[in-house]
Amino acid sequence: MLPKATNHIQIEKLLQGDEDTMKVLYNTLFPKFASYVKKNRGTYSDAEETFQNALFQLIARAKVSGVTINTSFEAYVFTVCKNLWLKELNKRKKEVRNEGVFELKDETEDQVASILAQERWELFEEMLTKLSDKCRLLLKEYFNKVPYHVIVKKFSYATENAAFQRVFKCKKQLAELVKNSSKYNQLTRS
Amino acid sequence: MNDELQLKIEQYVSGSMSEHEANEFEKLMNANAELKSAVTLSKQLNFHLSGTMDDTEVPKNEYTDKLKSFIESEEAQELKETLKSVQLERRVPKLRSKRRRFILVAAAAVIIFLVSAIGLLFPSEQGTDKLFAQYYSEEDLPSVIRRGNDNTLLEQGAVAFQNEDFADALAYFKEYEASTEEPDMALYLYKGATLMELSNYYGAIEEFELAIDSESIDATKGFWFKAMAYLKSGDVANAKYVLKDISGHVWYYNHDKAKELLKKLD
């Protein structure tokens, strides 16, 4: 089985199990990632585990559906690692709060869930670029918990209700864009 | 989907519905697959826009079956093993080959020892302790006094360290680390030195590696402290490996001392 849309030689090499490519990633990117994890409630061991899982998931995805990268390879891998760590943090936060019922997922299921989460992340980022600049910025401010009165002033809305309506419409527009993409069905529908 | 229903989805997802309203909405959702999908998407978008990652259940379809099948394949397991071995190699550079060589050298040493009945060819545990005492100095740790009050916790940690209250020092360093996005590089050296005092050598080495990776002006101090940690733990082979690295770079901290110590260990 050949990768379908892999546009980076490094991914091809990872797929072939090329140790030199892995070593380069471990020597250049891992230290930065370990620093990031340590600054974000993790340990060096967390960084090692996450980095390894992220590379493995990237390989699996490249093998099955291909990966198209629009930035540098290093920047892309760093984002994949960072997102996987955020997912892990979110999982730990839920466990601490004991929210909901936790099923013990097997390792394969967990790996697939992480691959799909990364693919959704990329899809959502892509769809966000299709919104107007104002809509995109408004959503980011709103979800970063910027107070309504600040949003009203910054975006020159007449009232807080007008600001809320705008947020609502922008999010609805984003949801429509995502829903209409064929990729989203593959990531969500059974 | 009309705006009224969309608004209800937002209320449900944001948790602003009353318990009764939420129960009614859930009944509606369980009977309407399209509504359920819209709720899932709304939650996923909220996660994304808030800068976190969602944890949606894995659907069962052709794509996920293919992923699972690859992940469980022999090819994937081999790739995983390769990744693991590269990671292990990085953790302690050339550890395995060094260790193999070390075992051979150690075996030879035992034979020589038995034949010559002297134990002076390789440094004894007492010898490494002596060398550590001779070469390790807290004065090699950087100053933590900075302009402004940002480093109060770090400074308190350093004071506790100097007073040999190592458990307190560690608590201050952890608190400082948790309180800042970009810790001062001195943290890693102090935290490593503290862990070393608490005999947690592996933890100390991790911290010194972070200092090395920090790309700060004092980053090469990390190599020296890492060598010291190996020496104190009695791991002469790895201490020598790090010291050789320092000896090979004139600009590394304590370059001359490293060369001198290496000679004594050889």
Contacts between the chains, C-beta under 8 A, distances in Angstrom:
chain1	res1	chain2	res2	distance
A	14	B	79	8.0
A	17	B	78	6.6
A	17	B	79	5.2
A	17	B	82	4.9
A	19	B	82	6.2
A	19	B	85	8.0
A	19	B	86	5.9
A	22	B	82	6.8
A	22	B	83	6.1
A	22	B	86	4.3
A	23	B	86	5.7
A	23	B	89	7.7
A	23	B	90	7.4
A	26	B	86	5.8
A	26	B	87	6.5
A	26	B	90	4.6
A	27	B	90	7.0
A	30	B	90	7.0
A	31	B	209	7.8
A	31	B	212	7.8
A	31	B	213	3.3
A	32	B	213	7.4
A	34	B	209	7.7
A	34	B	210	6.5
A	34	B	213	6.5
A	35	B	210	6.5
A	35	B	213	6.1
A	35	B	214	7.0
A	38	B	177	7.2
A	38	B	210	6.3
A	39	B	177	7.9
A	39	B	180	7.7
A	39	B	181	5.6
A	39	B	182	6.9
A	39	B	183	7.0
A	41	B	178	7.2
A	43	B	206	7.8
A	44	B	206	4.2
A	44	B	209	7.4
A	44	B	210	7.1
A	45	B	206	8.0
A	48	B	87	6.1
A	48	B	91	7.6
A	51	B	87	7.6
A	52	B	80	8.0
A	52	B	83	5.3
A	52	B	84	6.8
A	52	B	87	5.7
A	55	B	83	5.8
A	56	B	76	7.6
A	56	B	79	6.9
A	56	B	80	5.6
A	56	B	83	6.1
A	59	B	76	7.6
A	59	B	79	5.8
A	60	B	67	6.0
A	60	B	70	5.4
A	60	B	71	5.5
A	60	B	76	6.4
A	61	B	67	7.4
A	63	B	70	5.4
A	63	B	76	7.9
A	64	B	63	7.3
A	64	B	66	4.8
A	64	B	67	5.3
A	64	B	70	5.5
A	65	B	63	6.9
A	65	B	66	7.9
A	83	B	53	5.5
A	84	B	53	7.8
A	86	B	51	7.4
A	86	B	52	5.7
A	86	B	53	4.7
A	87	B	53	3.7
A	87	B	55	6.7
A	89	B	52	7.9
A	90	B	47	7.9
A	90	B	52	5.2
A	90	B	53	5.8
A	90	B	54	8.0
A	90	B	55	6.6
A	91	B	55	6.4
A	94	B	55	7.9
A	108	B	68	5.3
A	108	B	71	5.0
A	108	B	72	5.8
A	109	B	58	5.9
A	109	B	68	7.7
A	111	B	67	7.8
A	111	B	71	5.4
A	112	B	58	5.1
A	112	B	64	5.6
A	112	B	67	4.9
A	112	B	68	5.9
A	112	B	71	7.0
A	113	B	55	6.7
A	113	B	56	7.5
A	113	B	57	7.7
A	113	B	58	5.1
A	115	B	67	6.1
A	116	B	56	7.2
A	116	B	58	6.4
A	116	B	64	7.4
A	117	B	53	5.2
A	117	B	54	6.1
A	117	B	55	7.1
A	117	B	56	7.3
A	120	B	44	6.2
A	120	B	48	7.5
A	120	B	54	7.0
A	120	B	56	7.6
A	121	B	48	6.5
A	121	B	53	6.8
A	124	B	44	7.5
A	124	B	45	6.7
A	124	B	48	4.5
A	139	B	49	5.4
A	140	B	49	6.7
A	142	B	49	7.7
A	143	B	46	6.9
A	143	B	49	3.7
A	143	B	50	4.7
A	143	B	51	7.8
A	144	B	50	7.4
A	144	B	51	7.5
A	168	B	6	7.5
A	168	B	7	7.0
A	168	B	10	6.6
A	171	B	10	7.6
A	171	B	42	7.7
A	171	B	45	6.4
A	171	B	49	7.9
A	172	B	3	7.8
A	172	B	6	5.8
A	174	B	45	6.2
A	175	B	38	7.3
A	175	B	41	5.6
A	175	B	42	6.6
A	175	B	45	6.2
A	178	B	41	6.3
A	178	B	45	7.3
A	179	B	38	8.0
A	179	B	41	6.4
A	184	B	41	7.8
A	186	B	61	6.9
A	186	B	63	5.0
A	187	B	59	7.6
A	187	B	63	7.8
A	188	B	37	7.0
A	188	B	40	6.9
A	188	B	41	7.7
A	188	B	56	7.2
A	188	B	59	5.8
A	189	B	37	7.9
A	189	B	59	5.8
A	189	B	61	6.3
A	190	B	59	4.2
A	190	B	60	4.9
A	190	B	61	5.9
